[in-house]
Amino acid sequence: MTSTPIATAGGAAAIPWRVVPPLASTAFIMVGSGVLGSLLPLRFSAMGYSPGTIGLLATAEALGFLVGCLYAHKIIAPVGLERAS
């Protein structure tokens, strides 16, 4: 049994609507992270911080994001997803 993609009027495969919210939220997170990664060093530079300090702050932000990604499941698992927010 082979599955065929759902075709639209133009012949392109249609995207099921249930995948749009996760894709859109991921896109928003990526855009926000890009803006944060671009504007914070510029703001720190305008505030007069040295380039070394700006680099350390940017590295700390990236490491904090990484640690959060690696350990968030250990914080959420005991209480469940509904109670975590």
N, C-alpha and C positions, 0 to 999 in steps of 0.2 A: 504494500500500500504506500503510495507516494503522496506527499502533501504538496499542494500548490499554493503559492502566495495569493493573498486576497488582492485582486486588482481593482484599481479605480478607473475612472473614465479616461485618464491620461495614460493608462497602462502601467503606472508605477505601483509598487506594493504599498498598501495602506498600513499605517502604524496604528495598532490597537490603542484606544483611548486610555486604557488602564495603565499604560506605560508612560504616558505623558507627564503625570505629576512627579514621579521619581526622577525622570530626566530633567524636568524643569527645575526642581529643587536642587539637583546636583549642579546644574548650570548656574543657578543663583549663588550657590556656595563657592563655586570656582571663580565667578566674577568678583564676589566680595573678597575672597582671599587675594586675588590679583590686585584689587584696589588697595587693600590693606598693605600688601607687600610693596606697593609702589609709593603710596602716599606717606606712610609712617617715616621712612628714611628721609623723605623730603621735608617733612614737618620737623623732625629732629635736627636736620641741618639748619633749618630756618631758626630754630631755637638756640643754635650755637653749640650743639654737642660736637665732639670731635668725631672724625670718621671711625676711629677704633671703637668708641662707645656705641655709635650707630650700628656697627657690625655686630657687636656683642648683643645688643638689644634685638636685632633681627634674627640672630642665631637662637637666642632664648625663646623668641616667639615660635620659631619653626620647631625647636625641640619640645616645647610645651604642646604644640599641636600633635606631634608624633607620639608623645607619652599619653596624651588623651585618647588618641586612636587605639593605642595598644592596650590600655587598661580600662577603657569605658565599659566594656562588657563585664568586667569583674565587679564594677560598682553597680551596674544595672541588674545583673543576674539574681542577686539575693531578693530584691524587692519586686521584680517583674517590670515589664516595659510600661504598663499602664500607670504604675505608681512612681516611676522614675522622674516624671516631669513635674 
